[in-house]
Amino acid sequence: MNMITDRNYREYDSRGYAILYNVGDVVLYEGKRYECVAIHKNKQPNTNGFYWKQLSGTYDGFYYSDTAPLSANVGDRWVDSLNGKLYTYIEDTTGFHWVEF
């Protein structure tokens, strides 16, 4: 079993298949961390506690995905799920860029 840890919640993978979440998987959703407490597909994290348990802390500005976030702020962090590299969003004299950390 592959445990999902701290990646952005998604209902479908890149091939269009529903993602199966297992007990113990941890995802980021709307700036909050949630742990899966019941095996399921297509159940968005919320605070009702049936499929997900909200963990403490917020993670605004952190992304885990196979594409760079489109609406980032300077200082945000992004882990490219395809290559595992960490990037930071910066502004310099030539504009805004994701740079490898």
C-alpha positions in Angstrom: 0.0 0.0 0.0 1.4 3.4 -1.0 0.6 6.0 1.7 -0.3 9.5 0.4 1.3 12.1 2.5 0.7 15.9 2.4 -0.3 16.3 -1.2 -3.1 18.4 -2.5 -6.5 16.5 -2.5 -7.6 15.4 -5.9 -10.6 13.3 -6.9 -9.0 11.9 -10.1 -5.5 11.0 -11.2 -3.8 12.2 -14.4 -5.5 9.3 -16.3 -9.0 10.2 -15.1 -9.3 7.4 -12.6 -10.9 8.1 -9.2 -8.2 8.1 -6.5 -8.7 5.6 -3.7 -7.8 7.0 -0.3 -6.8 4.6 2.4 -6.8 5.0 6.2 -3.8 7.1 7.2 -3.4 9.0 4.0 -2.8 12.7 4.6 -3.9 15.4 2.1 -3.9 19.2 1.9 -7.3 20.8 1.1 -8.2 24.5 1.2 -5.1 25.2 3.3 -5.8 22.5 5.9 -4.4 19.0 6.5 -6.8 16.0 6.7 -6.1 12.4 7.5 -8.3 9.7 5.9 -10.2 7.7 8.5 -12.2 5.4 6.2 -11.4 3.9 2.8 -13.2 5.8 0.0 -13.2 7.6 -3.4 -14.5 11.0 -4.3 -15.3 12.2 -0.8 -13.9 15.8 -0.3 -12.3 16.5 3.0 -14.6 18.4 5.4 -15.1 18.7 9.2 -17.8 16.1 9.6 -15.2 13.4 10.5 -16.8 10.5 8.6 -14.2 10.0 5.9 -11.6 12.6 7.0 -10.2 14.0 10.3 -8.9 17.5 10.2 -5.4 17.8 11.6 -4.1 20.9 13.3 -2.3 23.7 11.4 -2.8 25.3 8.1 -0.6 25.1 5.0 -1.5 28.0 2.8 1.1 28.5 0.2 2.2 24.9 -0.1 1.4 22.8 -3.1 2.1 19.2 -4.2 1.1 18.6 -7.8 2.4 17.6 -11.3 1.9 21.2 -12.6 3.0 24.5 -11.2 0.2 26.4 -9.4 -1.3 29.2 -11.4 -2.3 31.6 -8.6 0.8 31.6 -6.4 2.1 34.3 -4.1 5.8 35.2 -3.6 7.2 32.8 -1.1 4.8 29.9 -1.9 6.4 26.5 -2.1 5.6 23.8 -4.6 6.8 20.2 -4.8 6.6 18.8 -8.3 5.0 15.3 -7.8 6.7 14.0 -11.0 10.3 14.7 -10.0 10.1 15.4 -6.2 11.9 18.8 -6.5 11.0 21.7 -4.3 10.4 25.1 -5.8 9.9 28.6 -4.3 7.9 31.3 -6.1 10.0 34.5 -6.3 9.9 38.0 -7.9 13.1 39.4 -9.4 13.9 42.2 -11.8 12.6 40.1 -14.8 9.3 39.1 -13.2 7.8 36.2 -11.2 9.3 32.7 -11.4 9.4 29.2 -9.8 13.0 28.5 -8.8 14.3 25.2 -7.5 15.0 25.4 -3.8 
